[in-house]
Amino acid sequence: MHPGDLSFVFLNAFIINNFVLAYFLGLCPFLGVSGKLDTAWNMGLATTFVMFVSSLCAYGLNLLLVEYHLEFLRLISYIAVIASAVQLVEMAVKKLSPALFRALGIFLPLITTNCAILGLALFQTFKEYSFLQSLVYSIGAGAGFTLALMLMAGLRTRMDLADVPAISRGAALSFMLAGLLSLTFMGFAGLGTH
Amino acid sequence: MADLPSKQKPITADTFLRGLWEENPVFVMLLGLCPALAVTNSAINAIGMGGATTFVLLGSSALVSLLRKLIPKQVRIASYIVIIATFVTIVDYAIHALSLELYNALGAFIQLIVVNCVILGRAESFASKHRLTKSLVNALGVGVGFTFALLCLGSVREILGSGTLFGFPLFGDSYQPWVVMILPPGGFFVTGAWLLLFSWLKERRQRKVAKEEEAVHAPG
């Protein structure tokens, strides 16, 4: 596969360089919302949608900024776009599914400070992806985030029943689990070049 | 807030130490984990990242604290983010000019300081409610605490993963580096191990306190 191929761009973001397990992006929701499977799934969907919208906007914005030589404003404008996209999703979720709105709680507005989203916008700029590549990259990253979140949720549901020493309950155990997951994903590393 | 003297307690050592130890952003509050894990594959990177974050923390806390009466409540988060992004842009350009090596090692994570929840958390919960000096002292405490945590992770990972500390070899040539420790899984494992250590220390102290109380209340 050629690094520029759309299928490679997707696989790269989805599995090989998974945003959570290889780049350590979006760890707060990864540890915070991975308690239950269905919440994890919905969180993944919401994040993927925000990623898609902000990737789209970031691509357009970057063209404008480069055109007018305002690259130093990139960070500020990206974060403003992401914050508005999150506001949009928040309003939509509140209107369409109040139950989901309550389940996601504080983590919904916190998508703004989810580094995976700003990271995505920055990476696609650094890698100089075309419009189509950027879109595919954002969908791949969102799918990868959802996958990691779901896997973690499944593992943690199991772990609640496991008999472990009291001091390792909670965060320490979650980190060990995440380490094992990350180790598993390293097995895919041979698929890509970078 | 001169008319509310009770709300503004004087600056004590606690203002500084709280962020350093009791409310350590990484090990206790579990905030700012993304940079804490991503760039700590060597001690130098850890210090660079910690220093950059501390600078942004100090700058944004100062500005938020100065502007706290001017920023309307409804748009405060957006204003804080813009303030933080400004300081991050400064740091980004400064590191680029000062040390290209560090800039390449930290990569996009310098710009990602914007979304470090530690900084927004400080702005929202402390700097927006306190005077300039107190906010600065508190921000410095949290910044040092963050750097300390990063250094804890970075030094362990570098020693195990490359057999060096700050680039100086520690072991003889026969040492087989434990490469997985500088790769992503190592970040999770080392953080997990530190958390285990801290919860073990906490539990031991609690048991000690309980035992002492028992001894005091014991009859005779």
Interface residues (C-beta under 8 A of the other chain):
Chain A: L21 A22 Y23 F24 L25 G26 L27 C28 L31 F72 L75 I76 I79 A80 A83 L110 T112 T113 N114 C115 I117 L118 G119 L122 F123 F126 A166 I167 S168 G170 A171 A172 L173 S174 F175 M176 A178 G179 L180 S182 L183 M186
Chain B: L30 L31 L33 C34 L37 A38 I77 A78 I81 V82 A85 T86 V88 T89 D92 Y93 A108 Q111 L112 V114 V115 N116 C117 L120 V180 L183 P184 P185 G186 G187 F188 F189 T191 G192 A193 L195 L196 S199 W200 E203
